[in-house]
């Protein structure tokens, strides 16, 4: 009897090679998309500042840890001290309402409206940076 081969083994071999190449391609695509482009230094967790309290005083500024320093009088004096170097401020009025801190700034009369708004924005950022436990509201008028 004369046996003819159907070439099934040859076709099966080509199919296995094609399947292997497809799997390798998918694996290469998967591994190349895992990186986020950041270096190992950027992936590290950010730490709190070295303040002597192992980050606890920076980590939650709403926790009063020293009652003699965290009061409205001390906070008001500190705000006035922080705003003193900003030029263009003639007078400040500070009042508290719970966690809201309102600062009214009387600007120099020689300043334009744009300069008064810039002064208000600068005072807002300075006070908010230095008093993170309050919601700061700053108004500037001439």
Beta strands, then each sheet from edge to edge (+ up, - down):
strand 1: 89-97
strand 2: 100-107
strand 3: 135-141
sheet 1: 1+ 2- 3-
end
